[in-house]
Amino acid sequence: MPSLEELPRHQAAVVARVGGQRSFRRRLLEMGLIPGVEVKVVNVAPFGDPLEIEVRQSRLSIRRHEARLVEVRT
């Protein structure tokens, strides 16, 4: 299953699973990145890190290594 890091810009996907340590998962879940919600990569910083994502009509910035732990379904 692809990760959020691999998602092309402006392509919508659905969060399938959030991995990582418990504190990290909790932080992402509190920001709205829960399984079943639609997400898309809106922008990428000039050097490729961080990624700006859109989830529930909000925009968030997360690091590439964090996006690698979020599995998505296209």
N, C-alpha and C positions, 0 to 999 in steps of 0.2 A: 504494500500500500504506500503511495507517495506521501511525502511530508509537505508541510506548508512551505518549507524552504524551496522545494522543487516546483511549486505552483507558478506558472507564468503570470506576468502582470495582467490585471484586469480580468482574469478568469475566475469565475465563482466556483467554490467547492464547499463541501459540507464537512465539518469536523467529525472525525470518526473516533479518535482517541487522543488523550493528552497524557504523555509519558513524563518521566523524570521523577525527581524526588518529591515527596509529599508536599513540602512547603512551596515548591515551584508549581506543582499542579494546582494547589489551592489558590495561588496568586493569579494564575491564568483563568481559572474557573470564576474567581471573583470579578475579573475584568470582562466576563461574558463569553469566553472561549470554552463553551461546553459542547459535548457531543450532540450532534443534530442541528447545530446552528450554522448558517451560511457565512462564509468568510471569503475575502479576496485580498490579494496583494495589490495595493494601490500604487505604491512607489518604492523605489530602492535608492538608498543613499549613494552618492557618487562612488565610494569605494566598496559598495556592496553590503554594507552593514551600518545601520539597522534596516529592517524592512518596515514599511508603513502598511498596516493592514486595516481593512474595514470590517467591522463586526457589529451587527445590530445598530446600524446608522451612526456608529462611533468610529473614530480612527485612533489606532494604537500603534506604537512603535515597539518592536521586539527585535532582539538580536538573532542573527542567523542560527547560532547554536541552540537557541530556544525554539525557533521555528522548526528545527530539525526534529524536535520531540513531539510535534503536533501532527498526527496522521490525518489525512483528508481523503474524501471520496469525491471524484469529479463527476 
